[in-house]
Amino acid sequence: MPAAKHKIVTAFEGIPQSRSLETYLKHGGYQNLKKALSMKPDALVDLVKASGLRGRGGAGFPTGLKWSFIPKDSKERYLVCNNDEGEPGTFKDRYILELSPHMLLEGMIITAYAIQSKKGYVYTRCEFYEEIEWLNQAIDEAYETGYLGENIIGSGFSFNLDHYIGAGAYVCGEETGMLSSLEGKKGYPKLKPPFPAVAGYLGKPTIINNTETLATIPWIIEHGAEAFRKFGTEKSPGTKLFCVSGPVKNPGVFERPLGYPLQKLIYEDAGGLIDGKELKAVIPGGASSPVLNKEDVMTMKLDFESLAGAGSMLGSGAVIVIPHDVNIFDVFKVTADFFHHESCGQCTPCREGTGWIANILQGIEENKGSPADFERIYKIATQLMGRTICALSDAAAMPARGFVNKFRDELNAYIETKRNTR
């Protein structure tokens, strides 16, 4: 694959017709699949474990360790690619498909061989119109040339892949909600344990990995675990895609080593803020990650541990820049409305709690609130944490608590301004 500094999943940037199979093969595509098929499956699992690769969808769970949870005696196993990408501010997985859908396919086939799965699915949200077409074309090309299907390139290993289009529900980005949708049911998340690696799709062992995670696998096979660990930090090795949005001069997707300075990403890579705007805050990992204030941004490193230590999280790597002239209450309300709308309603704490937060904020906007309302919101959010089947309630609660923690003075001032305009 094309070699460039910090380029693993974005190696095909700037290459003409990068999505075609011809271009992919010209730059070494599917050579790593051949290499992987010559190895023992357990050796591949151990290699990915040694690399320290962690899930790039948000949770950051060690990828190789997840693979190893497949029961040894199971005969029917499934692999699912989570290409739903519904976290607000996130557009990295779409970018991978724009650059090279075959990189994802090669990563999936290698992973399928490592876990000995003969059947896989890619679950893509319906709004990704062009990306769906690009991936379907790549799947057709892979079947036509023997990289998918029976007896892949004469190896004796067979793997078939279907592309499933979801209807756009945020909760179907949660892995068990996704499995329910794949099974033709309403996208309700399932109780864990059992975890999908033990009882997933149709009750069979299933590995679910994010698009970026799977697209990283071919590079690790080619270059090895130690080469991957040369990027990033000891506990957060490798590179990560960061989506920078907001009023910056150069918004987009940037692949950078984990541990990269957030300030540098915003002010150098993204070019800083436009039109003389000043930074007020940053949401560092998608809408579900607690907000950071300007002081946090100046010293923050973009890795799992640093952001967790600051009370936030790396999440999907969606960096949303908020300038000084944006009212933080408006951001808070939009976020709360989103999570209330996207709650599937299965669990009472989430269904009712997200509604109460959204309703209280609506009352404040209608000039019916008081500063005590933010204490109520904080208490409701705290009661949401860890009390539901999936983490959507936590995803709603964490930013709510973050806004109150970091911007209480501005939120109180918003209420006071409302009072003075009566």
C-alpha positions in Angstrom: 0.0 0.0 0.0 1.2 3.6 -0.5 3.5 4.6 2.3 3.3 8.0 3.9 3.9 9.4 7.4 0.9 8.8 9.6 -1.0 7.3 6.7 -2.6 3.9 7.4 -6.4 4.1 6.5 -5.9 7.3 4.4 -3.0 5.9 2.4 -5.0 6.4 -0.9 -5.5 10.1 -0.4 -4.7 12.0 -3.6 -4.5 8.8 -5.8 -6.7 9.0 -8.9 -9.5 6.4 -9.1 -8.6 5.2 -5.7 -11.9 3.3 -5.2 -11.3 0.9 -8.2 -10.1 -2.6 -7.8 -7.5 -1.9 -10.5 -5.9 0.9 -8.5 -6.1 -1.1 -5.2 -4.3 -4.0 -6.8 -1.7 -1.7 -8.4 -0.8 -0.4 -5.0 -0.4 -3.8 -3.3 -4.1 -4.4 -2.5 -5.1 -8.0 -1.4 -1.4 -9.0 -1.0 -1.9 -8.8 2.7 -4.9 -11.1 2.4 -2.6 -13.6 0.7 -0.1 -13.3 3.5 -2.8 -13.7 6.1 -4.2 -16.8 4.4 -0.8 -18.4 4.7 -0.8 -18.0 8.5 -2.6 -19.9 11.1 -5.8 -18.1 12.3 -4.6 -18.0 16.0 -1.4 -16.4 14.8 -3.4 -13.5 13.3 -5.4 -13.1 16.5 -2.1 -12.9 18.4 -0.7 -10.4 16.0 -3.6 -8.0 16.3 -3.5 -8.5 20.1 0.2 -7.5 20.1 -0.4 -4.4 17.9 -2.6 -3.0 20.7 -5.3 -2.0 18.2 -8.4 -0.7 20.0 -11.8 -0.4 18.5 -12.2 2.9 16.5 -16.0 3.1 16.8 -16.0 4.7 20.2 -15.6 2.2 23.0 -11.9 1.5 22.4 -12.0 -2.2 23.4 -8.9 -4.2 22.4 -9.6 -5.7 19.0 -7.6 -8.9 19.2 -8.9 -9.6 22.6 -12.5 -9.3 21.3 -11.6 -11.8 18.5 -10.3 -14.3 21.1 -13.7 -14.4 22.9 -15.2 -16.6 20.1 -15.9 -20.0 21.7 -13.4 -22.6 20.3 -16.1 -25.2 19.8 -18.5 -23.0 17.8 -19.0 -24.1 14.2 -21.2 -21.2 13.0 -19.7 -17.7 13.4 -20.4 -14.3 11.9 -18.5 -11.1 11.3 -20.4 -7.8 11.2 -18.9 -4.4 10.2 -20.5 -1.5 12.0 -20.7 1.1 9.2 -23.7 2.9 10.7 -21.8 6.0 11.8 -24.7 7.9 13.5 -22.7 9.8 16.1 -23.2 13.6 15.4 -20.1 15.2 14.0 -18.7 11.9 12.7 -17.9 11.3 9.0 -14.7 9.3 9.1 -16.0 5.9 8.0 -17.7 7.5 5.0 -14.3 8.9 4.1 -12.7 5.5 4.1 -15.3 4.3 1.6 -14.7 7.4 -0.5 -11.0 6.6 -0.6 -10.8 2.8 -0.8 -13.7 0.5 -0.1 -11.4 -2.5 -1.0 -9.3 -1.7 2.1 -12.3 -2.4 4.2 -13.1 -5.6 2.3 -9.6 -6.9 2.6 -9.7 -6.1 6.4 -13.0 -8.0 6.7 -11.8 -11.0 4.8 -8.6 -11.2 6.9 -10.7 -10.8 10.1 -13.1 -13.5 8.9 -10.2 -15.9 8.4 -8.7 -15.1 11.8 -12.0 -15.9 13.6 -13.0 -18.6 11.0 -16.2 -17.0 10.0 -17.8 -18.0 6.6 -20.4 -15.3 6.6 -20.3 -11.5 7.1 -22.4 -8.4 6.9 -21.7 -4.7 6.5 -24.4 -2.6 8.2 -24.5 0.9 6.6 -26.9 3.7 7.4 -29.3 4.6 4.6 -28.2 8.3 4.3 -24.8 7.3 2.8 -26.1 7.2 -0.8 -22.8 7.4 -2.7 -20.9 5.3 -0.2 -23.5 2.5 -0.5 -23.0 2.5 -4.3 -19.2 2.5 -3.9 -19.2 -0.4 -1.5 -21.6 -2.4 -3.5 -19.4 -2.0 -6.6 -16.3 -3.0 -4.6 -18.1 -6.1 -3.3 -19.1 -7.1 -6.8 -15.5 -6.6 -8.0 -14.2 -8.8 -5.1 -16.6 -11.6 -6.0 -15.8 -11.4 -9.7 -12.1 -11.7 -9.0 -12.2 -14.4 -6.3 -11.5 -12.3 -3.3 -15.0 -13.1 -1.9 -17.0 -16.3 -2.2 -15.9 -19.9 -2.2 -12.3 -21.0 -2.1 -10.9 -17.5 -2.0 -7.8 -17.3 -4.3 -7.4 -21.0 -4.0 -6.8 -21.0 -0.3 -9.6 -23.4 0.7 -11.2 -20.6 2.8 -14.6 -19.3 1.9 -16.3 -16.1 3.0 -19.5 -14.5 1.7 -20.5 -11.0 2.4 -23.9 -9.2 2.4 -24.4 -5.4 2.5 -27.4 -4.4 4.8 -28.8 -0.9 4.7 -30.2 0.4 8.0 -32.9 3.0 8.3 -30.9 5.6 10.2 -31.7 4.9 13.8 -28.9 6.1 16.2 -29.5 3.2 18.5 -28.7 0.7 15.7 -25.1 1.9 15.9 -25.1 0.1 19.3 -23.9 -3.4 18.4 -26.8 -5.4 19.8 -29.3 -3.0 18.4 -27.6 -3.5 15.1 -27.9 -7.3 15.5 -31.6 -7.0 16.2 -32.0 -4.9 13.0 -30.0 -7.5 11.0 -32.3 -10.2 12.3 -35.3 -8.3 10.9 -36.6 -7.1 14.3 -37.1 -3.7 15.8 -33.6 -2.2 16.5 -33.8 -2.8 20.3 -30.5 -3.4 22.1 -30.1 -6.7 23.9 -29.1 -7.5 27.5 -25.4 -8.4 28.0 -24.2 -10.9 28.9 -24.1 -12.9 26.8 -21.9 -10.7 24.7 -22.1 -11.0 20.9 -18.8 -12.9 20.7 -20.6 -15.7 22.5 -24.2 -15.3 21.4 -24.8 -12.6 18.7 -26.4 -12.7 15.3 -29.1 -15.4 15.4 -27.8 -16.5 18.7 -24.4 -17.5 17.2 -20.9 -16.2 18.0 -20.5 -12.8 16.3 -17.6 -10.3 16.1 -18.7 -6.7 15.4 -16.0 -4.2 14.5 -16.1 -0.6 13.2 -15.2 0.3 9.7 -12.0 2.1 10.7 -10.9 -0.8 12.9 -11.3 -3.3 10.0 -9.6 -1.0 7.5 -6.5 -0.9 9.7 -6.0 -4.7 9.7 -4.3 -5.0 6.3 -1.6 -2.5 7.3 -0.9 -4.4 10.5 -0.6 -7.6 8.6 1.9 -6.0 6.2 4.0 -4.0 8.6 3.6 -5.9 11.9 2.6 -5.1 15.5 5.7 -3.2 16.4 5.5 -0.9 13.4 1.9 0.0 14.4 3.0 0.6 18.0 5.5 3.2 16.8 2.5 5.5 16.3 0.4 6.7 19.3 1.0 6.0 23.0 1.7 2.9 25.0 -1.9 2.4 25.9 -3.4 4.0 22.8 -1.2 2.8 20.0 -1.6 3.5 16.3 -3.3 6.3 14.4 -6.9 7.6 14.5 -9.1 9.4 12.1 -10.4 12.7 13.5 -13.3 14.6 12.0 -13.0 18.3 12.6 -16.1 20.4 12.0 -17.3 23.9 13.0 -16.1 27.3 11.9 -12.5 26.4 11.1 -10.6 27.2 7.9 -9.9 23.6 6.9 -12.6 21.3 8.2 -12.3 17.6 7.3 -10.8 14.2 8.2 -7.3 14.0 9.6 -5.4 10.8 10.3 -3.0 11.5 13.2 -1.2 9.4 15.9 -3.1 8.9 19.1 -1.8 11.3 21.7 -1.8 14.1 19.2 -2.3 17.6 20.7 -5.9 18.8 20.3 -4.7 22.4 20.0 -2.4 21.5 17.1 -5.2 19.6 15.3 -7.5 22.7 15.5 -5.0 25.5 15.0 -2.5 23.9 12.6 -4.2 21.1 10.7 -7.7 22.6 10.6 -6.2 26.1 10.1 -7.7 27.7 13.2 -11.1 29.5 13.4 -12.4 31.7 10.6 -13.3 35.4 10.5 -11.4 36.2 13.7 -13.6 34.0 15.8 -12.3 32.8 19.2 -12.6 29.4 20.6 -15.1 28.8 23.4 -15.3 25.0 23.6 -14.8 21.7 21.8 -16.7 18.5 21.9 -13.9 16.0 21.3 -15.5 12.7 20.5 -18.9 13.2 19.0 -22.1 14.5 20.7 -22.0 11.9 23.4 -18.6 13.1 24.8 -18.6 15.8 27.5 -17.6 19.2 26.3 -14.2 20.7 27.0 -13.6 24.4 27.6 -10.9 26.5 26.0 -8.5 25.9 28.9 -8.8 22.1 28.5 -8.2 22.3 24.8 -4.8 24.0 25.2 -3.2 21.0 27.0 -5.3 18.1 25.8 -3.9 15.0 24.1 -6.1 13.0 21.8 -6.0 9.5 23.2 -8.3 7.3 25.3 -6.6 7.9 28.6 -6.0 11.6 28.4 -9.6 12.5 27.5 -11.0 10.1 30.1 -8.8 11.7 32.7 -10.3 15.1 31.8 -13.8 13.7 32.3 -14.6 13.3 28.6 -13.8 10.6 26.0 -12.2 10.0 22.7 -15.4 8.4 21.3 -15.5 8.4 17.5 -12.9 11.1 17.2 -15.5 13.7 16.1 -14.0 17.1 17.1 -16.7 19.8 17.0 -15.4 23.3 17.4 -17.6 25.8 19.2 -16.7 29.5 18.8 -17.2 32.4 21.3 -20.3 33.8 19.6 -22.3 30.6 19.9 -24.6 30.3 22.9 -23.7 27.2 24.8 -27.3 26.8 25.9 -28.3 26.3 22.2 -25.7 23.6 21.8 -26.9 21.9 25.0 -30.5 22.0 23.9 -29.8 20.6 20.4 -27.8 17.8 21.9 -30.5 16.9 24.5 -33.2 17.0 21.8 -31.2 14.6 19.6 -30.8 12.0 22.3 -34.4 12.2 23.4 -35.5 11.8 19.8 -33.1 8.8 19.3 -34.0 6.9 22.4 -35.7 3.7 21.3 -37.9 3.8 24.4 -37.2 0.2 25.5 -35.8 1.3 28.9 -37.8 3.5 31.2 -34.9 5.5 32.6 -33.7 6.5 29.1 -37.1 7.0 27.6 -38.3 9.2 30.5 -35.0 10.7 31.6 -34.0 12.0 28.1 -37.5 13.5 27.8 -37.3 15.3 31.1 -33.9 16.8 30.2 -35.2 18.0 26.8 -38.5 19.3 28.4 -36.7 21.3 31.1 -34.4 22.9 28.5 -37.5 23.7 26.4 -39.0 25.4 29.4 -35.9 27.5 30.0 -35.9 28.5 26.3 -39.5 29.6 26.8 -38.5 31.8 29.7 -40.0 29.5 32.3 -36.8 28.4 34.0 -34.6 29.1 36.9 -31.0 28.3 37.8 -32.2 25.4 40.0 -33.3 23.7 36.7 -29.6 22.9 35.9 -29.3 21.1 39.3 -32.3 19.1 38.3 -30.9 18.2 34.9 -27.6 17.2 36.5 -29.4 14.9 39.0 -31.6 13.4 36.3 -28.5 12.8 34.1 -26.7 11.1 37.0 -29.6 8.8 37.6 -29.5 7.8 33.9 -25.9 6.5 34.1 -25.6 2.7 34.0 -29.2 1.9 34.5 -30.3 0.8 31.0 -29.7 -2.1 28.5 -27.4 -0.1 26.2 -25.3 3.0 26.6 -27.6 5.5 24.9 -28.8 6.8 28.3 -25.1 7.3 29.3 -24.5 9.0 25.9 -27.3 11.5 26.8 -26.3 11.9 30.4 -22.5 12.6 29.9 -22.8 15.7 27.7 -25.6 17.0 29.9 -23.4 16.8 33.0 -20.5 18.2 31.0 -22.4 21.3 29.9 -23.5 22.0 33.5 -20.0 21.3 34.9 -18.1 23.4 32.4 -20.5 26.2 31.6 -22.7 26.7 34.6 -22.1 30.5 34.8 -23.0 31.0 31.1 -26.1 28.8 31.5 -27.2 30.8 34.5 -26.5 34.0 32.6 -28.7 32.8 29.8 -31.6 32.4 32.3 -31.0 35.9 33.7 -31.0 37.4 30.2 -34.3 35.7 29.5 -35.7 37.2 32.7 -34.6 40.7 31.8 -36.4 40.5 28.4 -39.8 39.7 29.9 
